[in-house]
Amino acid sequence: RDIGHLSEGLTAFKESHYGKEFDVMRQLVQEGQAPATLIISCSDSRVDPAILTGAAPGELFTVRNVANLVPPYAPGASLHGTGAAIEYAVRDLKVDHIVVLGHAHCGGIKALIAGADGHRMERDFINDWVEIALEATDISVDDPQMEDGKRRISLEALALNAFLVERAAIGKSLSNLMTYPWLRERVENGTLVLHGWWFDLETGDLWQTQPGSTQLFPAV
């Protein structure tokens, strides 16, 4: 498949942003970046945060990985690409907001559900990575007929309703963010706000959390 149109797009970007908006780009070079928002989004080609939000250059600091996951705080000798980006955004760029942006029909979440059901993919990295959000597959609903008043949704049912796990995984990532001590300190002193977003690929609708919550609701 040809990618010539991508280089043509970059040429058009140059003509626009280094022509009509040259002052903006020059300021970003001379003064450096100062984005207000870190977005942690999926690598999925259908969910580009800059395109979805209409953000301008310099407006977003973006981390993209499979299934928009945040690993828990665990400093050490291992490689921590997502953690390093979060640390730089919070401690150096001092962003005001962090958005965890998930989406419908996420392949990483499908792999998570399948793995939880004993069907791990024959891959080197994906299975262990998505299991960061393994708790998101443990979803229950109220059922007065059960002894504890709860009924766990089966993995078979979750596979048919993966959006439930996609949204729960966003909540898990928000919880994991709070395990980073220097991030938690800023949230608690009111200088940093965490957000969960879920984008519906079929309808274009956005679901959001309220500050301090991990529950997602349709955006008004």
VEXDREN-2710 file (C-alpha; in Angstrom, 1 decimal):
% VEXDREN-2710
k/r/px/py/pz
1/ARG/0.0/0.0/0.0
2/ASP/1.3/3.4/-1.0
3/ILE/2.0/6.0/1.6
4/GLY/2.7/8.9/-0.7
5/HIS/-0.4/10.8/0.5
6/LEU/1.1/10.9/4.0
7/SER/4.2/12.8/2.8
8/GLU/1.9/15.0/0.8
9/GLY/0.0/15.7/4.0
10/LEU/3.2/16.7/5.8
11/THR/3.9/19.1/2.9
12/ALA/0.4/20.6/3.3
13/PHE/1.0/20.9/7.1
14/LYS/4.3/22.8/6.4
15/GLU/2.5/25.2/4.1
16/SER/-0.2/25.8/6.6
17/HIS/1.7/25.9/9.9
18/TYR/5.0/27.3/8.8
19/GLY/3.2/29.7/6.5
20/LYS/0.0/31.2/7.8
21/GLU/0.7/30.1/11.4
22/PHE/4.5/30.5/11.5
23/ASP/4.5/32.6/14.7
24/VAL/2.8/29.7/16.6
25/MET/5.4/27.1/15.5
26/ARG/8.3/29.5/16.1
27/GLN/7.0/30.1/19.6
28/LEU/6.8/26.4/20.3
29/VAL/10.4/26.0/19.1
30/GLN/11.8/29.0/21.0
31/GLU/9.8/28.7/24.2
32/GLY/9.3/25.0/24.3
33/GLN/6.1/23.0/24.8
34/ALA/3.7/23.7/27.6
35/PRO/0.7/21.5/27.0
36/ALA/-2.1/21.6/29.6
37/THR/-3.2/18.0/28.9
38/LEU/-1.7/14.6/28.8
39/ILE/-3.8/12.1/26.9
40/ILE/-3.2/8.4/27.3
41/SER/-4.9/6.7/24.3
42/CYS/-4.9/3.5/22.4
43/SER/-2.6/2.9/19.4
44/ASP/-5.7/2.1/17.3
45/SER/-5.5/3.9/14.0
46/ARG/-9.2/4.9/14.3
47/VAL/-8.7/6.8/17.5
48/ASP/-6.2/9.6/17.0
49/PRO/-6.6/12.0/20.0
50/ALA/-5.4/15.1/18.1
51/ILE/-7.9/14.5/15.2
52/LEU/-10.8/13.6/17.6
53/THR/-10.3/16.7/19.8
54/GLY/-9.2/19.1/17.0
55/ALA/-6.1/20.0/19.1
56/ALA/-3.5/22.4/17.7
57/PRO/0.2/21.7/17.8
58/GLY/1.6/22.0/21.3
59/GLU/-1.8/21.5/22.9
60/LEU/-1.6/17.8/23.9
61/PHE/1.1/15.6/25.3
62/THR/0.2/12.2/24.0
63/VAL/1.0/8.6/25.1
64/ARG/-0.3/5.8/22.9
65/ASN/-0.2/2.1/23.7
66/VAL/-2.3/-1.0/23.2
67/ALA/-5.7/-0.6/25.0
68/ASN/-4.7/2.8/26.5
69/LEU/-3.4/1.2/29.7
70/VAL/-1.6/2.6/32.7
71/PRO/0.6/0.2/34.6
72/PRO/0.8/0.6/38.4
73/TYR/3.7/2.5/39.9
74/ALA/6.7/0.1/40.0
75/PRO/10.1/1.8/39.7
76/GLY/13.0/-0.4/39.0
77/ALA/15.3/-1.7/36.2
78/SER/12.5/-2.7/33.8
79/LEU/11.6/-0.5/30.8
80/HIS/8.8/1.8/31.6
81/GLY/7.8/3.7/28.5
82/THR/4.3/4.7/29.6
83/GLY/5.5/5.5/33.2
84/ALA/8.3/7.7/31.9
85/ALA/5.9/9.7/29.7
86/ILE/3.5/10.2/32.6
87/GLU/6.4/11.3/34.9
88/TYR/7.7/13.8/32.3
89/ALA/4.2/15.2/31.7
90/VAL/3.4/15.5/35.5
91/ARG/6.7/16.5/37.0
92/ASP/8.3/18.5/34.2
93/LEU/5.6/19.8/31.9
94/LYS/3.2/20.1/34.9
95/VAL/0.1/19.4/32.9
96/ASP/-3.2/20.3/34.5
97/HIS/-5.2/17.4/33.2
98/ILE/-4.7/13.7/32.4
99/VAL/-7.2/12.0/30.1
100/VAL/-7.4/8.2/29.7
101/LEU/-9.1/7.8/26.3
102/GLY/-10.5/4.4/25.5
103/HIS/-12.8/3.3/22.6
104/ALA/-15.2/0.7/21.3
105/HIS/-14.1/-2.3/19.4
106/CYS/-10.7/-2.3/21.1
107/GLY/-8.5/-5.2/19.9
108/GLY/-6.4/-5.1/23.1
109/ILE/-9.5/-5.5/25.3
110/LYS/-10.7/-8.4/23.1
111/ALA/-7.3/-10.1/23.7
112/LEU/-7.7/-9.4/27.5
113/ILE/-11.1/-11.1/27.6
114/ALA/-9.9/-14.0/25.6
115/GLY/-6.8/-14.5/27.7
116/ALA/-8.9/-14.4/30.9
117/ASP/-10.9/-17.2/29.4
118/GLY/-7.8/-19.3/28.8
119/HIS/-7.2/-18.4/25.2
120/ARG/-4.0/-16.3/25.2
121/MET/-2.7/-15.1/21.8
122/GLU/0.5/-16.6/20.4
123/ARG/2.3/-13.3/20.8
124/ASP/5.4/-12.2/22.7
125/PHE/4.2/-9.1/24.5
126/ILE/0.5/-8.5/24.1
127/ASN/-0.9/-10.9/26.7
128/ASP/1.2/-9.8/29.6
129/TRP/0.6/-6.1/28.7
130/VAL/-3.2/-6.3/28.6
131/GLU/-3.4/-8.2/31.8
132/ILE/-2.5/-5.0/33.5
133/ALA/-6.3/-4.5/33.3
134/LEU/-7.3/-8.1/34.3
135/GLU/-9.5/-6.8/37.1
136/ALA/-11.7/-5.2/34.4
137/THR/-13.0/-8.6/33.4
138/ASP/-14.4/-9.1/36.9
139/ILE/-17.8/-7.4/36.5
140/SER/-20.9/-8.1/38.6
141/VAL/-24.5/-6.9/38.5
142/ASP/-27.1/-6.7/41.2
143/ASP/-29.0/-10.0/41.6
144/PRO/-31.2/-10.4/44.8
145/GLN/-31.4/-14.2/44.1
146/MET/-27.6/-14.6/44.7
147/GLU/-26.4/-15.1/48.3
148/ASP/-24.2/-12.0/48.2
149/GLY/-26.7/-10.0/46.1
150/LYS/-24.3/-10.0/43.1
151/ARG/-24.0/-12.0/39.9
152/ARG/-20.7/-12.1/38.1
153/ILE/-21.0/-11.6/34.3
154/SER/-19.5/-14.5/32.5
155/LEU/-16.5/-14.1/30.2
156/GLU/-18.6/-15.4/27.4
157/ALA/-21.1/-12.6/27.9
158/LEU/-18.4/-10.0/28.2
159/ALA/-16.9/-11.1/24.9
160/LEU/-20.2/-10.2/23.3
161/ASN/-20.4/-6.9/25.3
162/ALA/-16.7/-5.9/25.3
163/PHE/-17.7/-2.2/25.9
164/LEU/-18.3/-3.1/29.6
165/VAL/-14.6/-4.2/29.9
166/GLU/-13.4/-1.3/27.8
167/ARG/-15.0/1.1/30.2
168/ALA/-13.9/-0.8/33.3
169/ALA/-10.3/-0.8/32.0
170/ILE/-10.4/3.0/31.8
171/GLY/-11.4/3.0/35.5
172/LYS/-8.5/0.6/36.3
173/SER/-6.0/2.9/34.6
174/LEU/-7.4/5.9/36.5
175/SER/-6.9/4.0/39.7
176/ASN/-3.4/3.0/38.7
177/LEU/-2.5/6.6/38.0
178/MET/-3.2/7.3/41.6
179/THR/-0.4/4.8/42.6
180/TYR/2.2/7.3/41.4
181/PRO/3.0/9.3/44.5
182/TRP/4.0/12.6/42.9
183/LEU/0.9/12.4/40.7
184/ARG/-1.4/11.5/43.6
185/GLU/0.0/14.5/45.6
186/ARG/-1.0/16.9/42.8
187/VAL/-4.5/15.4/42.5
188/GLU/-5.0/15.7/46.2
189/ASN/-3.9/19.3/46.3
190/GLY/-6.1/20.2/43.4
191/THR/-3.5/21.1/40.8
192/LEU/-4.2/18.0/38.6
193/VAL/-7.5/16.5/37.4
194/LEU/-7.9/13.0/36.1
195/HIS/-10.5/12.2/33.4
196/GLY/-11.7/9.0/31.8
197/TRP/-13.2/9.1/28.3
198/TRP/-14.6/6.3/26.1
199/PHE/-15.3/7.0/22.4
200/ASP/-18.0/5.0/20.6
201/LEU/-16.6/4.2/17.1
202/GLU/-20.1/3.4/15.8
203/THR/-21.9/6.6/16.8
204/GLY/-19.2/9.1/17.6
205/ASP/-20.6/9.5/21.1
206/LEU/-18.3/10.3/24.0
207/TRP/-18.6/9.0/27.6
208/GLN/-16.9/10.7/30.4
209/THR/-16.1/10.5/34.1
210/GLN/-16.7/13.2/36.7
211/PRO/-13.5/14.4/38.6
212/GLY/-12.8/12.0/41.4
213/SER/-14.8/9.1/39.9
214/THR/-14.1/6.2/37.7
215/GLN/-17.7/5.7/36.5
216/LEU/-18.4/6.7/32.9
217/PHE/-21.6/8.4/31.7
218/PRO/-22.7/9.8/28.3
219/ALA/-21.3/13.3/27.8
220/VAL/-24.1/15.9/27.7
END
